[in-house]
Amino acid sequence: MEKSNDKISFDVDYWVRTDMSNMRTLFGYCADIFKEITSANLDVDKFIHVFLNSRIREAAEDGNPKFLGTFPHKTMEQLIIIDLNKDYSIIELKTGEQNYDEWKLEWVGETYSYVSCRSLFRFSYLEKIMPFERMKLLYLTGHQMNHEQFYNRIKDELFANKKWEFE
């Protein structure tokens, strides 16, 4: 962080790398992290939806230092405490099991982060255009590109669907 003109500024490259790394780990190992914290099984689909639309993610995107660059375990704890008011039943897997390959989930987390940082769109908006179900399908070709190539492939769709709001 640098201080200039009485404003705090962040090294954007550092923020992007840190956030991508944290989202890769959070998404890739969310079920394991959740089980360590709660001893319960996680519904990965519901977790990702809740997280993408969470207040803690929005606070991180706003640069709140309490949530910016938070390690994945702490992020999961904060989601449970702040967004779910300690009632994690909404993201708990009640029956059956889900089998996801960690590397696919890692790619989804990294990609949401990169696209968000590059487009300046919040995760909550990206989820409307690229919901988790679609991201799982985009993985097949998207993971073979670098993140900038993937962003270039989808950016027209992102901006075409954005409803610009003027104050």
PyMOL commands that set and color helices and strands:
alter all, ss='L'
color gray80, all
select helices_A, chain A and resi 12-28+30-38+44-52+55-61+72-83+88-91+102-119+123-129+132-142+147-161
alter helices_A, ss='H'
color red, helices_A
select strands_A, chain A and resi 2-4+7-9
alter strands_A, ss='S'
color yellow, strands_A
deselect
rebuild
show_as cartoon
